[in-house]
Amino acid sequence: MLSISLPSSVSFCGIRNSNFQDRRTQMAKASGSFPQNLAENVDDWTSLAARIMNRQVMCAKEPKERVRKQLLKIEISDSAYDTAWVAMVPSPGSPDVPCFPQCLDWILSNQHMDGSWGLPHLHPSLIKDAVSSTLACILALKRWNVGEEHVRRGLHFIRYNFSYIMDENLASPIGFNIIFPGMLGFAIDMGLDLNISQVAIENVLSLRDAELRRESRSTCEGGKAYIAYVAEGLGKSQDWNEVMKYQRRNGSLFNSPSTTAAALIHHHDAKALEYLRALLLKFGSSVPTAYPLELQSHLSMVDTLEKLGIARHFTYEIKTILDRIYRCWLEGDEEITSDMMTSAVAFRLLRLNGYDVSSDVLSHLGEAEKFYDSVQGHLKDMKTVVELYKASQIKISPNDEVLDKLHCWSSSLLKTELSASSNHGSRGTFEEVDYALNFPFYANMQRLEHKRNIEHFNVEGTVVLKTSYTFRRINDDLLELAVEDFTTCQSIYREEFKLLESWFKENKLDQLKFARPVLKFSYLVAASTLFSPELSDARISWAKSCVLLNMVDDFFDTRSCREELESLIALVEKWDGNHGKEFYSEELKIYFYALYNTVNEIGAKASQLQKRCVTDHWLSLMRCMMKEAVWFWNKTTPALDEYMTNGVITIGLGPIVLPALYLVGPNLSEEVVRHSEYNTLFNLLSNCARLLNDIQTLERENDEGKLNGVSLCVLHGGDSISVEEAKKEMQRDINTSRRDLLRLVLREGSVVPRPCKELFWNMSRIVHIFYGKTDETTTSVDMINYVDAVIHQPLQVDPLLPATS
């Protein structure tokens, strides 16, 4: 088996302590051969950083504090639908008396002006939910012969909206076609005067008949579980002994107050009764549509904070939440283990935040059949499948069969759904599934994703089960904070980009011909990787180094004169601003002084913060690039290992990533920099980049007669391996390097600080998205669109309502 492995001997050349006193003094002593205002540039850089910190302190203080207060105690909306079913439960000793009269009081006190019950200001597309909740409340009042006027107004609302019941274009709560016709039948049996035409009633009743016929043909366990979940719509025709088989340790059926209450109406059970009593003890006179929901709600909030790009404001709260989730995970809490989506989200968030969690909890989902044996599987709940797919990507061990199997069937199912959604026009499902498949967590630009999530954020936060629920108040504050935070960052990005444009012109780089819009590309990578406002120094260093890398790469790619390349290397070896007429050409002079000025400038920052030198990364890069040029001129075919040892340097990430590490915050001692873990992080990242690049540039480099990892694999393999087989083998090595990199990044108690490790991982994400789909990088048009989205284009969101405390 052909295997491309990275030799352990590859290391960063020349990382050393800097003993120089003050790099600014050195720069000031140099001759006038580079821009006179270089020291002023450093001062401008420092001034910008100070303004950034001031803006960050002022950013959205009020919504931030409101979110912080609500995070640790998330409130779920009341469910009129479930409260109505609980209200219908008779007292165990007195069947003519309600067991929970307080629920009747709540119903009487919470009817809306239009006669309906349910969430206030419900979206028009959820009218079926409002009608269902209203009919449930009417049944509860009629059951105990109270609230005659409330019943009259409720029936008026139902009659007015009855035509919407048959509209298939409107969203339906889970089980609606069974539950609502069932409740309609109960209303008729109770003698309620509906004043609705018999034809209209029969049409609605036929919905249940058709649904039950379809379900009767299903033999899977998921179908049986679904019928049990919506059992309140079946009444006496249901086998309640069968339904009770789904009872959980907390006494509930599916954590659903309505299903549990319906079971108690027909089948007394002490544990179920105790479950409802505990709910009323906790919530007062009403119940939510699902309970317990606390862990799921907190996971949802943490996930939302990360998706909106504002998690950094709530590190303490997030750690507190995840610590508790982790304890529940270790204890096998039923709220996590009994729900597939909760299990998947908990696994993903805990593992990505450094908690030691095993995929064994997901082992029962290794086969697609297990998914279809659940209510979510029976309903083909694609949101659950998306979460399972996301969880399957967080693989850090080579032989994790659970995640491998989960990834196999979930990705296949999503691709099938994507095709079906495109044909049938289910736009919401199509977009969510399409994004999940095209932008896995290891291949996306965080800032672009944040913007997309902000613009698509559902302020109402409505989740639809058998009825709708939402998180009270917090969503408005989340969106307000996210919008202000992103807008503040954008203003900072624009200032930084102007600073970079000035630097670009001052160093005469605008006189060079680059193969792509290099400044925009470079800053896009920097802002997408290091998006927090306080990382301005690292962002600017990153962007400038990326421009210089493109400059050096183009110089070595386009020069056929060996003397000119050797001249540049000699200048870098000497590293002196006083050269007089020593330049091979005017263009070479521009190349050298742009490099000299900028590396010294970055070095001044690195020296000030970490007492480190950054110049030797460039010399190492150029020497390795020169080796590749010599191979090309001499038509030498190196061994694959020799090529890779050289190639992980010439991919050029060292001069970009390593100086930025000194500017992200944590102190990097000599012991850390010399440690094998530090070296391994860089090697794994560079290995991914080199192999991805070689796969995508194969055709072009073959046409130019240049060396490439794929062609070398084929060449050294003789007739035993084809180009496609070589690509597949390299892709396996990419996957292995990425997996090992992630494991190192997530490992607790390591030598390299977590923020520095995340820099390696975030660069890996950029590498995957830019080299993963097209030749070398995405197209210039895509790149410009990305730049505009991150830096220039304002957020497209609906105007925010005034914040409420």
ABEGO torsion letter per residue (X at the ends): XBBBBBBAABBBBGBBBBABABAAAAAAABBAABBAAAAAAAAAAAAAAAAAAAAAAABGAAAAAAAAAAAABBBBBBBAAAAAAAAABBBAABAABBABAAAAAAAAAABBAAGBBEBBGBBAAAAAAAAAAAAAAAAAAAAAGBGAAAAAAAAAAAAAAAAAAABAABBBBBGAAAAAAAAAAAAAAAGBBAGBBAAAAAAAAAAAAAAAAAAAABABAAAAAAAAAAAAAAEAABBAAAAAAABBAAGBBGGBAAAAAAAAAABBBAAAAAAAAAAAAAAEABBBABOBAAAAAAAAAAAAAAAAGAAAAAAAAAAAAAAAAAAAAAAGBAAAAABAAAAAAAAAAAAAAGBBBBAAAAAAAABAAAAAABAAAAAGBAAAAAAAAAAAABBABABBAAAAAAAAAAAAAAAAAAAAAAAAGBAAAAAAAAAAAABBAABBBAAAAAAAAAAABBAAGBBBBABBBBBBGAAAAAAAAAAAAAAAAAAAAAAAAAAAAAAAAAAGAAABBBABBAAAAAAAAAAAABABAAAAAAAAAAAAAAAAAAAAAAAAAABABAAAAAAAAAAAAAGBABAEAABABAAAAAAAAAAAAAAAAAAAAAAAAAGBBAAAAAAAAAAAAAAAAAAAAAGBBBBAAAAAAAAAAAAGAAAAAAAAAAAAGBBBBAAAAABAAAAAAAAAAAAAAAAAAAAAAAAAAAAAGBBBAAAAAAAAAEAABBAAAAAAAAAAAAAAAAAAAAAAAABBGBABBAAAAAAAAAAAAAAAAAAAABBGBBBAAAAAAAAAAAAABBBBBBBBBBBBX
